[in-house]
Amino acid sequence: MKTRISNFATSLALILLLISATYSARADSDDGIVRVKSAVPMSEAITRIKADIASKGIRFFSEIDQSKLAADAGIKLRPSTLLVFGNPPLGTQFITSNPNAGLDWPVRLLLTQDDNGDIWAVWTDFEWIARRHNIKDRVAQFKMATSVVGSITSTITTK
């Protein structure tokens, strides 16, 4: 009996650990924000993400150093950099379903530092975008976009 209880407790702990790991990279159902904690400093995270984007043949559009823009305006802001990238053959399919989806394409990935000094990759969940724009005919494409961004951000989760 002790063995069964021990095995059950171990299995339960493993399941809870897997659920919490999965949840950490999922969007909050209310705001559609997905956050992944970086294991590397901001500059290295940016370098890794841009390299992975390039290796996948994805078009990189822009890097916007928001903290520099704030400093230029006399405002103090923790490190914050917005990366804009996408695959036009994929992303424009969402816009053909609803032109307003152009508000969310190309992909915007924010790298930001929190009050504790931790670096986070933050983006809008693609399922949330689909609901926001009432796009129901691009399920496979949204899954592909989710997979690609998950792959890109996985490059910063380990040292």
Sequence and secondary structure as in RCSB ss.txt:
>XXXX:A:sequence
MKTRISNFATSLALILLLISATYSARADSDDGIVRVKSAVPMSEAITRIKADIASKGIRFFSEIDQSKLAADAGI
KLRPSTLLVFGNPPLGTQFITSNPNAGLDWPVRLLLTQDDNGDIWAVWTDFEWIARRHNIKDRVAQFKMATSVVG
SITSTITTK
>XXXX:A:secstr
 HHHHHHHHHHHHHHHHHHHHHHHTS  TTT EEEEE SS HHHHHHHHHHHHHHTT EEEEEEEHHHHHHHTT 
    EEEEEEE HHHHHHHHHH GGGGGG SEEEEEEE TTS EEEEEE HHHHHHHTT  S HHHHHHHHHHHH
HHHGGGS  
